[in-house]
Amino acid sequence: LFERNSTAGSFFMKYPRHRKLISINKRHTGKNNPEFNMRHDWNSLLTDDYSHLYKHYSKEFFPPADTMVSYLQDFTQKFKLNIQYNTSIVNVDKVKKKFFLTDKADNQYTCKYLIVATGIWVPNTPKLGSGNEFVVGYEDMSLDRDDYEGKTVLILGRGNSAFETADHIGGSTNLIHMMARSRVKLSWSTHYVGDLRAINNGLLDTYQLKSLDAVLEGPVSGLFLVKRNGKLWVDESAPQPQEDTDMDDESITDGEEDRDADKNVKDEDDDSSPAEDSPQEPLSDNFALREPYDIVLRCLGFKFDAMIFSNSCKPVMGKGRAGKYPVTKANYESSNVRHMYFAGTNTHYRDFRISSGAFVHGFRYTGRSLFRHMEWAHHGNLWPSNTVPITELIPAILMRINEMSGPYQMFGILVEVIALDLQSGTGTLFEEVPIDCIPHFYKCTGHKLDKFIVINLEYGKNFSGPANDVFNDMRATGEPTEADQSNFLHPVMYFYKQALDAMKSPRPLPKPDHLLHLVEDFLTTWDAPVSHILPLRRFLEEIIGTDLRQFYAETCFKYALTFSDVPKFCEQQYLQGQSVLLATPELIKPIVERGLGNDVFPHESIDQNPTT
């Protein structure tokens, strides 16, 4: 592992600038299940024994950033990670099948497989029409509130760093105006954790409660700033940009792509300026930015550093709002550079504006998926699995949907897959499989699929969105017959009779042969006998074609003595595939004494050798 700086977690020594993380540190859930608890621990990294948890580093719900530095430093020491510090890789080249890495001291390293986990750390600095020299970047801004005392401030950006900044300096300023091309998107309505979090949205209060602060939409790239008499003015009369390539705090444009993942990115913010031949609107005497500013701050987020790659191995970048991320395949390998993989925030292209892959509580699981794939692809170790009898599928599924943390945090991206072997009467469970791997299951995992079930956690189709009222009084249902109308996160199960077409995208999953929604649950616990377990059992029975109920031993014997076929549970669990006529005297005696099987086992046979 090469680290550019002198310590692990150096990014968090500076960012976020105002020193409070927005990743929740929920130390108590009322449960002792460590896998379940990871659903609500957004900071801990994954270990085999859950022995290094973030809750021991801070009691605050939103911890100080310095505690993350301490946590990561202790993590590297505890697990003796082989990290070479103060090694800044400045060039990556590829010759034939080898990568050549050169550091700042001109040392060279070679490898066959390369994992890039450099993060998204280069500030996004779109060029203004004029006045770039007057703008102070988020990375350089003063944290001393006295420097903003009695000042009028314009913030360029609309994401968490912009609002975090506004909250930090708001008590000192005359007023704050915030400008970006798109409307404010609140994470509680979009269910995308990268959108504006409630902890940072204080300026929305002062805006809507008429306390001078305000937000407005408008192009940032190409904005004209001029300085007059020590003040900064937005020049309305200057030519305006013909196309706005500015993004909010979460994205930037650049590069190309090779697949349709960008179709997953909604384009509700596409509000480009008029075409060149459109008439210029007349100047307005109530232009919103007609008053001057003392300070203009740029808080437009970060982008991937692609400058270190030579043309021989420069990764293709996404388009549009996903343009700050490298394009990757289902296994997190670069789409155009073989054996170059990505980990951490760099993998967010595949779930941009869908799930949590840009954040610790998301990419810790995509990192584990990458590890499992590489174990198979390069070492021949199959993706871990657990095979159970068909009769044990219901408890196995219930356990997973009520504790699994990976698909819970990476909903819609990581799924559970159950391969069914009806001939042997077993089901094999695969955990945390990237949904895009399903059509390429063997290449990703080393296992083949025939009949299988996909378990995905989903929100309602039309529930999430920046303009949606997610607090309306019809927002949830508890009726099992309306499970397909569930809005909040709930399990959806897809059964397919054969493997999916490798040439088609699995997003959204194609129409299954059988589909089951388990109704959303206020406690996010799907264990109600009628509302959850009964629909699940009927779904599986329809697929497998057998009774999956479980029975007491006495009932199994009654069925065995009455019917030619017994339920699958009795066959697998109690009779273990044998006829009751093979019973031993010790087994026959209590049967006869209880009045069962008198016609089959005469009393005199109890003390004799077992019949055949």
QUIPE-V875464 format. One record per backbone hydrogen bond with DSSP energy under -1.0 kcal/mol. CO is the residue of the C=O (numbers start at 0). NH is the residue of the N-H. Records with the same first field share a line. If there is no record, write none. Layout:
CO->NH / NH
//
This chain:
0->83
2->86
4->85
8->11
9->12
10->13 / 14
15->18
18->64
23->41
24->26
32->36
33->37
35->38
36->39
39->25
52->55
53->56
60->24
62->20
63->66
64->68
65->69
66->70
67->71
68->72
69->73
70->74
71->75
72->76
73->77
74->78
75->80
80->82
83->2
87->103
90->101
91->309
92->99
94->97
97->94
98->110
99->92
100->108
101->89 / 90
102->105
106->102
108->100
110->98
113->340
115->342
121->302
126->221
129->224
130->133
131->134
135->297
136->139 / 140
143->146
144->147
145->148
147->150
150->173
151->293 / 294
152->176
153->296
154->178
155->298
158->162
159->163
160->164
161->165
162->166
163->167
164->168
165->169
168->171 / 172
171->149
174->152
175->213
176->154
177->215
178->156
179->217
184->195
185->188 / 189
186->190
188->464
191->194
195->186
196->199
197->200
200->203
201->205
202->206
203->207
204->208
205->210
206->209
210->212
213->177
215->179
219->222
222->128 / 129
223->234
225->232
227->230
230->227
231->292
232->225
247->250
259->262
260->263
261->264
266->269
268->270
274->277
283->286
286->289
292->231
294->153
295->135
296->155
297->137
300->123
302->121
303->305
305->308
307->91
309->312
315->326
318->321
319->322
321->324
324->317
326->334
328->331
331->341
332->328
336->339
338->113
339->333
340->115
343->346
344->347
346->349
347->350
350->353 / 354
355->358
358->361 / 362
359->363
361->364 / 365
362->366
364->368
365->369
366->370
367->371
368->372
369->373
370->374
371->375
372->376
373->377
374->380
375->379
385->428
387->426
388->391
389->392
391->395
392->396
393->397
394->398
395->399
396->400
397->401
399->402 / 403
404->408
405->409
409->412 / 413
412->434
414->432
415->454
416->429
417->452
418->427
420->424 / 425
424->389
425->420
426->387
427->418
428->385
429->416
432->414
433->436
434->437
436->439
437->440
439->443
440->444
441->445
444->382
450->419
451->495
452->417
453->493
454->415
455->491
457->489
459->462
464->467
467->469
468->471
471->474
478->481
479->482
481->484
482->485
486->459
489->457
490->517
491->455
492->515
493->453
494->512 / 513
495->451
500->503
513->494
515->492
520->523
524->526
527->531 / 532
528->533
531->535
532->536
533->537
534->538
535->539
536->540
537->541
538->542
539->543
540->544
551->555
552->556
553->557
554->558
555->559
556->560
558->562
566->570
567->571
568->572
569->574
570->576
574->577
578->581
579->582
583->587
584->588
587->591
588->592
589->593
590->595
591->594
596->600
601->604
602->605
//
